[in-house]
C-alpha cells in the first residue's frame, strides 16, 4: 500500500499497532505522576533483582576481559567454555546429558532466545498455544510475526496449569508451537515431572514443538526442586528449553542465557540468531561459566533470601485479609487476587494513590491476569515492613 501522506509513511506496521499497550510503560507514567506530587514510592512492580552479582563472578568477568581475545565478536553458538559449563550443569542438576556442540546454544538472556525461537517456527499459517497468563514475550512475539495465538486458560483451581485436553480439535490442526513456563512468572506456580510427561505425550500426539521456559529453575522453596522437561523420555525429539542467569545469579544486566534440547530445533534457533546478532560478550560468558561451575556456592543463599521475603509478604497480606491458602513454592513473585470493586489497573492506581506502593496489574501478563496483581520480592525485610505499615495506615484490606 502506497503512503498517502508523510504521516502515513511514518506509521508503524499494523502488527506493531495492533499490540496492546505495554503495561510497564503505563506503570512508568503512573509512577512519574506520583513522584511529581512528592510521593516516596516503594516499587514492587518490576522483577529486577535488587542484589548485586556475586563478587567472584564479577571478578571472573573482569579477569576474562583483560584477555584481548575476548574483545572481538563472540562465537555465534556461545563460547566453548560456557557451553561446556552448561553441559556440566545440566548433567549435575537434572541428570540430562547434552552435546555442547549441537544441543546447547548461548543466548543474550532467555527472553531473546524465546523471541528468536518463535521467529523460527511460526508464520501466517500457524497457531501458537500460549497460556492466558504469560510473560509478555511468550504471547506477543507470535502476533508480531503475523501469526495467531490460542490462549490456554490458567486458573487457581487447576494450580495455574493448562488443561491440554480442552484445546479444540480445529485449533490443534493448525497449532505449531506450545510455550510453557514453570516455575511460572507471574503466578509462582510449579510443574512436576508427571505434568511434563503429559505435555510431551500431548505434543508427540499432535506434532507440536515445545518450548519450555525454565528461567526460575533455581528459585524454589520449601524443598521443591524444579524439574526439566528434558528429563522426560521422548522430550529430546520435540522440545527445546531456555534458561537464564538473570535470577539465579543476580545477573539480569549481563544478558546471558542458553537454549538446549533437540538439535534440529537448536539449529533453527541458530539460523535465526546468526542473521540477527552475535551474542553476549565473551567476558560475560566467562562469568556465566564460572557461575554455573560454582552454583552450589551462590544459588542456595540467593534462593533462601527470596524465601524469607516470600514468607514476610505472604504473612503481611494474610494479616490484611488476603485468602492465601499456600505460599508460592518458586520464583521471586507473589500473585494475589484484586479486591472486589476494582479492575487490575484501578487497583494498582489505588495502591499508588493511597499508600505510595507500586505493584504490577495482572492484565500486564495476558487476558487471564485480569483480577490479579503481582508483587515482586525485590526489597529487604525492613522495606516490606514499611509496605505493610503503609497499607494498614491507608485502611487497605481484602474484601
C-alpha positions in Angstrom: 0.0 0.0 0.0 1.4 3.4 -1.0 1.5 6.0 1.8 -0.8 8.9 1.1 1.0 11.4 3.3 4.2 11.9 5.3 2.3 10.9 8.4 1.3 7.6 6.7 4.9 7.0 5.8 5.9 7.2 9.4 3.2 4.9 10.7 4.5 1.6 12.1 3.5 -1.9 10.8 -0.1 -2.8 11.6 1.3 -5.7 13.6 3.0 -3.3 16.0 0.0 -1.0 16.0 -2.2 -4.0 17.0 -0.2 -4.9 20.1 -1.8 -3.9 23.4 -0.3 -1.2 25.4 2.8 -2.3 27.1 1.6 -2.0 30.7 5.1 -1.3 32.1 5.2 1.9 30.1 1.8 2.9 31.6 3.2 2.0 35.0 6.2 4.3 34.5 3.8 7.1 33.7 1.8 6.4 36.8 5.0 6.4 38.9 6.1 9.7 37.3 2.9 11.4 38.2 3.1 10.2 41.8 6.7 11.4 42.2 5.7 14.8 40.7 3.3 15.2 43.7 6.1 14.3 46.1 5.4 10.7 46.7 8.2 8.5 48.1 7.3 5.3 46.3 8.2 1.7 47.2 8.4 0.0 43.9 7.5 -3.7 43.9 6.5 -3.7 40.3 9.4 -4.9 38.2 11.1 -8.3 38.7 14.6 -6.8 38.7 17.0 -8.4 41.3 17.9 -5.8 43.9 21.1 -7.6 45.0 24.4 -7.4 43.1 26.0 -10.2 41.1 28.2 -12.2 43.5 31.7 -10.7 43.6 33.6 -13.8 42.4 31.5 -13.8 39.2 32.3 -10.1 38.7 36.0 -10.8 39.3 35.9 -13.6 36.7 34.3 -11.3 34.1 36.9 -8.6 34.8 39.7 -11.2 34.6 38.4 -12.5 31.3 38.1 -9.0 29.8 41.8 -8.4 30.4 42.4 -11.1 27.7 42.4 -9.3 24.4 40.9 -12.4 22.7 37.6 -11.7 24.4 37.4 -8.2 22.7 36.1 -9.4 19.3 32.8 -10.7 18.3 31.8 -13.8 20.3 31.1 -17.1 18.6 27.5 -17.4 17.3 26.9 -20.6 19.4 28.5 -19.1 22.5 32.0 -19.7 23.8 33.1 -23.3 24.2 33.7 -22.6 27.9 30.1 -21.6 28.6 28.6 -24.4 26.6 30.8 -27.0 28.4 29.7 -25.4 31.7 26.0 -25.6 30.7 26.5 -29.3 29.8 28.1 -30.0 33.2 25.3 -28.1 35.0 22.5 -29.9 33.1 24.1 -33.2 33.9 24.6 -32.5 37.6 21.3 -30.6 38.2 18.9 -32.6 36.1 20.7 -35.8 35.0 20.4 -34.7 31.4 23.4 -35.4 29.1 23.7 -32.8 26.2 26.1 -32.4 23.4 27.7 -28.9 23.9 28.4 -28.6 20.2 24.9 -29.3 18.8 22.4 -29.3 21.7 23.3 -26.1 23.5 23.3 -22.5 22.3 24.1 -19.4 24.4 21.6 -16.6 24.1 21.6 -13.0 25.3 19.1 -13.8 28.0 16.2 -16.2 27.9 13.8 -13.5 26.5 15.9 -13.1 23.3 16.1 -16.9 22.9 12.3 -17.2 23.2 11.7 -14.4 20.7 14.2 -15.9 18.2 12.8 -19.4 18.6 9.3 -18.1 17.9 10.6 -16.5 14.7 11.9 -19.8 13.6 8.7 -21.8 14.0 5.6 -19.6 13.4 4.2 -17.9 10.3 0.8 -16.8 9.0 -0.5 -20.3 8.7 0.2 -21.4 12.2 -1.2 -21.1 15.7 0.8 -20.8 18.9 -0.6 -22.3 22.1 0.2 -19.9 25.0 -1.3 -19.8 28.5 -3.6 -16.8 29.0 -1.3 -15.6 31.9 2.1 -15.2 30.4 5.4 -13.4 30.5 4.9 -10.9 27.7 7.3 -12.3 25.1 5.5 -15.6 25.2 2.3 -14.2 24.0 3.3 -11.1 22.0 6.0 -12.4 19.7 3.6 -14.5 17.7 1.3 -11.7 16.6 4.3 -9.5 15.8 5.1 -12.2 13.2 1.6 -12.2 11.7 0.6 -15.4 13.3 -2.2 -16.3 15.8 -2.3 -17.2 19.5 -4.7 -19.5 21.1 -4.8 -18.9 24.9 -5.0 -21.8 27.3 -6.9 -20.7 30.5 -4.9 -20.8 33.7 -7.0 -20.9 36.9 -6.2 -21.1 40.6 -8.5 -24.1 40.8 -6.1 -26.0 38.5 -3.0 -24.6 40.2 -2.4 -22.4 37.1 -1.7 -25.4 34.9 -3.3 -25.6 31.5 -5.9 -28.2 30.6 -4.5 -29.6 27.4 -7.5 -31.8 26.8 -9.7 -28.8 26.5 -7.9 -27.4 23.4 -10.4 -27.6 20.5 -9.6 -30.0 17.7 -9.8 -27.3 15.0 -7.1 -25.3 16.9 -4.8 -28.3 17.2 -5.0 -28.9 13.5 -3.2 -25.6 12.9 -1.1 -25.4 16.1 2.6 -25.5 15.7 4.2 -24.5 19.0 3.3 -24.9 22.7 5.0 -22.4 25.0 5.2 -23.2 28.8 6.9 -21.5 31.7 7.2 -23.4 35.0 8.1 -22.2 37.6 5.7 -19.6 36.3 6.1 -15.9 36.1 3.9 -14.2 37.4 1.9 -16.7 39.4 4.7 -18.7 41.1 3.0 -22.0 40.0 5.2 -25.0 39.6 5.0 -28.2 37.4 6.0 -31.7 38.2 7.6 -34.4 36.1 4.2 -36.1 35.8 2.8 -32.9 34.2 5.7 -32.8 31.8 5.1 -36.5 30.9 1.5 -35.4 29.9 2.9 -32.5 27.9 5.4 -34.5 26.0 2.9 -37.2 25.1 0.4 -34.5 24.0 3.0 -32.7 21.8 4.0 -36.0 20.2 0.4 -36.9 19.5 -0.4 -33.6 17.9 3.0 -33.0 16.2 3.8 -29.9 18.2 7.1 -28.3 19.0 7.5 -27.5 22.7 9.4 -24.5 24.2 9.8 -24.8 28.0 11.0 -21.6 29.7 12.9 -22.6 32.8 14.2 -19.2 33.8 13.3 -19.7 37.5 14.5 -23.3 37.9 16.8 -22.4 40.9 14.5 -20.0 42.8 12.4 -22.7 44.5 11.3 -23.0 48.2 10.1 -25.5 50.9 12.1 -28.3 49.4 10.6 -28.2 46.0 13.1 -28.9 43.2 12.0 -27.8 39.7 12.4 -30.5 37.0 13.5 -30.1 33.4 11.2 -31.3 30.6 14.3 -32.9 29.1 14.2 -35.5 31.9 11.2 -37.0 30.2 11.7 -39.8 27.7 10.8 -38.5 24.2 11.3 -34.8 25.1 14.5 -34.6 23.1 12.5 -35.5 20.0 10.4 -32.3 20.1 11.4 -29.9 22.9 13.8 -27.0 23.5 14.3 -25.5 26.9 15.5 -21.9 27.7 17.4 -20.9 30.9 18.6 -17.6 32.3 21.4 -16.3 34.5 19.4 -13.3 35.5 17.6 -14.5 38.5 19.7 -17.5 39.7 22.9 -15.4 39.9 21.6 -11.8 40.0 23.0 -11.2 36.5 20.0 -9.5 34.9 22.1 -6.7 33.4 24.6 -9.2 31.9 22.1 -10.5 29.4 23.1 -14.1 29.3 21.1 -17.4 29.0 21.0 -20.6 27.0 18.8 -22.8 25.0 19.2 -26.6 25.0 17.4 -29.7 23.7 16.6 -31.2 20.3 19.5 -30.5 17.9 17.3 -29.7 14.9 15.4 -27.1 16.9 18.7 -25.7 18.2 19.9 -25.4 14.5 16.8 -23.5 13.6 17.3 -21.1 16.5 21.0 -20.8 15.5 19.9 -19.9 11.9 17.8 -17.0 13.2 20.4 -15.9 15.7 23.2 -15.7 13.1 21.1 -13.4 11.0 20.2 -11.0 13.8 23.2 -10.6 16.1 26.3 -12.1 17.6 25.6 -12.6 21.2 26.7 -11.7 24.7 30.3 -10.5 25.2 32.8 -13.4 25.7 33.9 -12.0 29.1 30.3 -12.1 30.4 30.1 -15.7 29.2 33.2 -16.5 31.2 31.5 -15.1 34.2 28.4 -17.2 33.4 30.5 -20.4 33.1 32.1 -19.6 36.5 28.7 -19.1 38.0 27.4 -22.5 36.7 30.5 -24.3 37.9 30.1 -22.8 41.3 26.3 -22.7 41.5 26.3 -24.5 44.8 28.2 -21.6 46.4 25.7 -18.9 45.1 22.2 -20.3 44.5 21.3 -21.5 47.9 21.9 -18.1 49.5 20.0 -16.3 46.8 17.0 -18.6 46.9 16.9 -18.5 50.7 16.8 -14.7 50.6 13.8 -14.8 48.3 12.1 -17.5 50.5 12.5 -15.3 53.6 11.0 -12.3 51.7 8.2 -14.5 50.4 7.3 -15.5 53.9 7.1 -11.9 55.0 5.0 -10.9 52.1 2.6 -13.8 52.4 2.2 -13.2 56.1 1.7 -9.5 55.6 -1.1 -9.9 53.1 -2.7 -12.6 55.2 -2.9 -10.2 58.1 -4.8 -7.8 55.8 -7.3 -10.5 54.9 -6.0 -12.0 51.7 -7.0 -15.6 51.2 -3.7 -17.2 50.7 -4.0 -21.0 51.2 -0.5 -21.9 50.2 2.6 -19.7 49.6 4.2 -19.9 46.2 6.9 -22.5 46.0 9.0 -20.7 43.4 10.0 -17.5 41.6 10.5 -14.0 43.0 6.8 -13.1 42.9 3.6 -13.4 44.9 0.4 -13.4 42.8 -2.7 -12.1 44.6 -6.4 -11.5 43.8 -7.6 -7.9 43.5 -10.3 -7.0 46.0 -13.9 -6.8 44.6 -14.8 -3.5 43.0 -11.5 -2.9 41.3 -10.0 -3.9 38.0 -6.3 -4.8 38.0 -5.2 -1.3 36.7 -7.6 0.5 39.0 -6.3 -1.4 42.0 -2.7 -0.6 41.0 -3.6 3.1 40.9 -5.4 2.8 44.2 -2.3 1.5 45.9 -0.1 4.2 44.4 -2.6 7.0 45.3 -3.4 5.7 48.9 -0.1 4.1 50.0 2.7 5.1 47.6 3.2 1.3 46.9 3.7 0.1 43.3 2.7 -3.4 42.2 2.1 -4.8 38.7 -1.5 -5.2 37.5 -2.3 -8.7 36.4 -3.6 -7.8 32.9 0.1 -6.9 32.1 0.5 -10.7 31.8 -2.3 -11.5 29.4 -6.1 -11.7 29.5 -6.2 -14.3 32.2 -4.3 -11.9 34.6 -7.3 -9.5 35.0 -8.4 -9.6 38.6 -4.9 -10.3 39.9 -1.8 -8.3 40.8 1.9 -9.3 41.1 4.2 -8.2 44.0 7.9 -8.7 43.4 10.2 -9.8 46.2 12.8 -7.2 45.4 13.3 -5.5 48.8 14.8 -6.2 52.1 12.6 -7.1 55.2 12.6 -3.5 56.6 11.2 -2.2 53.3 8.4 -4.8 53.3 7.6 -3.8 56.9 7.2 -0.3 55.7 4.9 -1.5 52.8 2.5 -3.2 55.3 2.6 -0.2 57.6 1.6 2.0 54.7 -1.2 -0.4 53.7 -2.6 -0.7 57.2 -2.5 3.1 57.7 -4.3 3.5 54.4 -7.0 1.1 55.6 -6.3 -1.3 52.7 -7.7 -4.8 53.2 -9.0 -7.6 51.1 -12.8 -7.6 50.6 
